[in-house]
Amino acid sequence: MDPACTVYKTMNYLSKKWTVLILLELSKGSEWKRFSELKSSMKEITPKVLAERLKELEEEGLVEHRIDSSEFPIRSEYRLTECSSELMDVVRDLKHWALKWKINNEPCRMQDCRLCRL
């Protein structure tokens, strides 16, 4: 495949470990999420990798980052951009496809998307 291909480039950053899962966590609940909230909901990820992925996602325009210094301690917060919100629709479609065809996976325990928010 040609590295200049749009699919190649897109999959190059989306296929990195934790990337889509971080976006999924950001799509749940409140609009802005603190770094510590993301870390506590994704127990297996290291703080270093989470910080690296968030920076990469921000550079790709998939995540917005802001510093809230109105309180102490200062908060670093993240949210999805319009672009990544649309990407979550694609991920939902992927989930529905996987549930329909059961591609070598156990049936999702959260088939009601309202429960898993996907």
Contacts in CASP RR format, 6 or more apart in sequence:
PFRMAT RR
TARGET T0000
AUTHOR 0000-0000-0000
METHOD contacts of the structure
MODEL  1
MDPACTVYKTMNYLSKKWTVLILLELSKGSEWKRFSELKSSMKEITPKVL
AERLKELEEEGLVEHRIDSSEFPIRSEYRLTECSSELMDVVRDLKHWALK
WKINNEPCRMQDCRLCRL
1 7 0 8 1.000
1 8 0 8 1.000
2 8 0 8 1.000
3 9 0 8 1.000
13 19 0 8 1.000
13 56 0 8 1.000
13 60 0 8 1.000
14 20 0 8 1.000
16 53 0 8 1.000
16 56 0 8 1.000
17 49 0 8 1.000
18 42 0 8 1.000
18 45 0 8 1.000
18 49 0 8 1.000
18 50 0 8 1.000
18 53 0 8 1.000
19 53 0 8 1.000
19 56 0 8 1.000
19 57 0 8 1.000
20 91 0 8 1.000
21 42 0 8 1.000
21 45 0 8 1.000
22 38 0 8 1.000
22 42 0 8 1.000
22 45 0 8 1.000
22 50 0 8 1.000
22 53 0 8 1.000
22 54 0 8 1.000
22 57 0 8 1.000
22 63 0 8 1.000
23 57 0 8 1.000
23 62 0 8 1.000
23 63 0 8 1.000
23 80 0 8 1.000
23 84 0 8 1.000
23 87 0 8 1.000
23 88 0 8 1.000
23 91 0 8 1.000
24 88 0 8 1.000
24 91 0 8 1.000
24 118 0 8 1.000
25 33 0 8 1.000
25 38 0 8 1.000
25 41 0 8 1.000
25 42 0 8 1.000
26 33 0 8 1.000
26 38 0 8 1.000
26 63 0 8 1.000
26 78 0 8 1.000
26 79 0 8 1.000
26 80 0 8 1.000
26 84 0 8 1.000
27 80 0 8 1.000
27 85 0 8 1.000
27 88 0 8 1.000
27 117 0 8 1.000
27 118 0 8 1.000
28 117 0 8 1.000
29 117 0 8 1.000
31 79 0 8 1.000
32 66 0 8 1.000
32 77 0 8 1.000
32 78 0 8 1.000
32 79 0 8 1.000
33 77 0 8 1.000
33 78 0 8 1.000
33 79 0 8 1.000
34 75 0 8 1.000
34 76 0 8 1.000
34 77 0 8 1.000
34 78 0 8 1.000
35 50 0 8 1.000
35 51 0 8 1.000
35 54 0 8 1.000
35 76 0 8 1.000
35 77 0 8 1.000
35 78 0 8 1.000
38 50 0 8 1.000
38 54 0 8 1.000
38 78 0 8 1.000
39 45 0 8 1.000
39 47 0 8 1.000
39 50 0 8 1.000
42 50 0 8 1.000
54 63 0 8 1.000
54 65 0 8 1.000
54 78 0 8 1.000
57 63 0 8 1.000
57 84 0 8 1.000
58 64 0 8 1.000
58 65 0 8 1.000
58 78 0 8 1.000
61 81 0 8 1.000
61 83 0 8 1.000
61 84 0 8 1.000
62 80 0 8 1.000
62 81 0 8 1.000
62 83 0 8 1.000
62 84 0 8 1.000
62 87 0 8 1.000
63 78 0 8 1.000
63 79 0 8 1.000
63 80 0 8 1.000
63 81 0 8 1.000
63 84 0 8 1.000
64 78 0 8 1.000
64 79 0 8 1.000
64 80 0 8 1.000
64 81 0 8 1.000
65 76 0 8 1.000
65 77 0 8 1.000
65 78 0 8 1.000
66 76 0 8 1.000
66 77 0 8 1.000
66 78 0 8 1.000
67 74 0 8 1.000
67 75 0 8 1.000
67 76 0 8 1.000
67 77 0 8 1.000
68 74 0 8 1.000
68 75 0 8 1.000
68 76 0 8 1.000
68 77 0 8 1.000
69 75 0 8 1.000
80 88 0 8 1.000
88 118 0 8 1.000
91 118 0 8 1.000
92 113 0 8 1.000
92 118 0 8 1.000
95 108 0 8 1.000
95 113 0 8 1.000
95 118 0 8 1.000
98 105 0 8 1.000
98 108 0 8 1.000
99 107 0 8 1.000
99 108 0 8 1.000
99 111 0 8 1.000
108 116 0 8 1.000
110 116 0 8 1.000
110 118 0 8 1.000
END
